[in-house]
Amino acid sequence: MVELLKERLKGLAAERIIQVITEEWGQKAVLSTSFGIEDQVLTHMVAQAGAKIDVFTLETGRLFPETYYVWNRTLEHYKIKIKTYYPQAALVEEMVTQKGPSSFYESVENRKECCYIRKIEPLRRAIKGYHIWITGIRAEQSPNRESMDFVEWDAGNQIIKIHPLFAWSLQEVEDYIKKHHIPYNPLHDKGYPSIGCQPCTRAIREGEDFRAGRWWWEDKSKKECGLHITQS
């Protein structure tokens, strides 16, 4: 199935990929957004196509004010609904009670626990029942992502993942944003190419890797929270 789909979508423009997904899967497809520029490009494409593709986001409770700003701008601009998933309150309460509000700084294990509670568990609820999960992943974002493919089978979540912008460069994304006057997070103009939870994200310095600003205190980390570690 994945190989056939990959062959069918190979070489198609991102807009056409969205159209094919809409024609074949309709409301069985879902787009995830964290309101980064790649996700904003895809949200624009979905909205412009009038696609019956659901859009969701994960509200971790630790987002930047600028992220809430672009979230509201996106709702106003496109007049679409964005399904919102919060972490389970009981899990957050237990973690913070036992370890405090900043335990993720203390060890990789604690950080992964926080990511699981605030992202992974809500994600599983968000994609449940869908056949296709559309993401804004690009190959050049990190070495780990270069080894991925633009169509994948995620065995852990039992879903097909499609990355329509996989071969795009950052310049192409930025040019598309400007051309179509798409709302975007102002932090991108302040040295934040990758934006996650506020306590875990900083601006990067010149010459640093795209993902260097995420969990910067973990020198040997692969800079992933687990959302896009595809199991085959």
N, C-alpha and C positions, 0 to 999 in steps of 0.2 A: 504493500500500500504506500509506504513512505517513498520508496524508490520510484514508483509510478508517478506519484504526485510531484516528486522532485523533477522528474523528466518533463512533466507537463508544464511546470512553472519556470523551468530553466530559461533564462534569457528575457523573461518578461519584465516590463517596467513595474515598479512598486504599485502604481495605481491599478494596473491590470491584474496584478496578483490579488489585490483587495477585491476587485470585481469578480474574479474567478471564485474566490472563497465565498463571496456573497451568493453567487449563483448556485454553488454546489452545497453549501452548508448553512447559509442564512443565519438564523439565530442559534445554531449549534456552534458558532464561532464566537470567540471573545478576544478583545484587545485589552491588554494590561497597560496601565499608564502610571508613571511616577511623576509625570509632568516635566520630564527632561525634554530636550529639544527633539530627540528622535521620536519619542512618544507623541509629541505635539504635531510632528509631521504626519504621523500615521492617523492621529485623531482627525486632522484636517482632511486627509484622504477619505477616511470613513464617512465623515460628515458630508463632504462634497459629493460623494457617490450616492448618498442617501442609503447607505448600506444598512441592512438589518443585523448589524454586528454589535453585540453588547460591549460596553466599555466599563472597566472596573479599576479601582485603585485601592491600595492598602493604606489605611490611616493608622500609622504606628503609634501616634501620640507624641512623637518626637520630631516632627517636621519643622522646617524653617518657615518663618513668616512669609518669605518670598514664595514658597511653594503654595501656601494657601492663597496668596495673591493671584498667581497664575491659574490656580484651580478655579477661582471665581471668574477670572477673565475668560477662561475656556468655556465655562457654562454660559456666560453671557454672550460670547461670540458665536458659538455653534448651536445653542439652544438644544443641547442633548442632555441625557441623563447619564451620570457616571455612578455606577453602583459602588458603594463604599463598604469596606470590610475592616472592622476593628479587631484587635486581639481580644481574646476572652478575658474579661475582667478578673476572674478568679485566678488565672495563671499569672497575670501581671502582679496582682496583689500578693500572691505567695512569693514570687521571685523577689520583689522589692522588700517585702517583710523580712525575708531570710537573708538577703544579700545587700540591700540598700539600692538607691536609685542609679548608681554608676558602677555596678559590678562588672559591666562589660569591659572596663579598662583594666581589670585585675588579671584576666587570663583569657586565652583563646577560647577555652571551654565556656567561660561565663558569657563571652561575647556571642558565641554560637547559640547559647541558650536563649539569650535575649532576641537574637535574630529569629530563632525558631518560634518563639512566643509571639513576637510582633509582626513577623512576615510569613514564615513558612506555613504555620497552622492556618492563618487567615487565607493564604493563597489556596490551600487545598479546598477550602470551602468555596472560594471564589470561582475556581475552574471546574468544580464538580458538575457533571452532567454535560459538559461541552466536549466536542470532538476536536476542535481546532483552537489553539492558543496562539495569538499573534503578539509578537514582541518587537521592541525597537532595537534589539541587539545588532551591533555592527562588528565585523571581524576585527577591525583595527583597534577596538577598545581595550583589548588586553591579550596577552599570549594565550591565555586559557580560551578566549573566545575565537581566536584564529583557528583553533583546532575543531571548532564546531562546524556545522553546515547550515545552509539557509532553510532546509526542511529536516526535521529530526523527530525521532520517536522518543518521548520521555517516558521510559518504563516506570519510573518512580511514581509519576502522576498519571500514567496511563492516558496520555494525550499526545497528539501531533502538534509540534511547535513549528511555526513559520516565522521567519525573520525577513520581511520584505526589503529592509534597508541593509541587509547583511554586507553587500559589496560597496555600499556608499562610503565616501570619505567624509570627514568632518566638514570640509569645505562645501561639499555638495549639500549636506544637511543645512548648514548656515545660509547658503545661497537660496535654498528652497524656502526657508523661514522668512527671509527678507522679501523674496519675490511675491509670496502669497500673504504677507503681512500677518503672520501667525503669532498669536500671543506666546511669549516664552518667559522662562524664569530669569529675572535680572541677574541672578547669581552667575549665570553663564558669562556675563560680561565682566565678572570680577575674579576670574581665575578658577571657577568651579565647573569643570567639564562633566563631572559625575556627581550628582546630588542625591544624598540619602537622608538619613536622620541627622538632625543638627549636631548632636554631641559626637557623631562618628564621621563627620565630613569637614574637611578644610580645603581651602584653595590650594592649588598646586603651584610649585615654583617652576621657573623656566627650565626646560630640559627634563622634567620629571615625567614619569609614566602617567597615562590617562587616569589610571585608578589609584595613583599615589595618595590622593586626598581622602580615600576611604580607609578607615581603620588604620591610620598612618602609624600608630604605635606598634603595630604587628609587622615587624620588619620582614618576616619570612612568610607572611600570609599570602595566599593567592588572590586576596582582595575580592572574595565572593562571599555572599551571605548564605548561598545555598539555593536561591530561587532558580538559578540557571545552570545548575550542575546536572546535566542531562545524563541519566542512566540508560545504557543501551542493552 
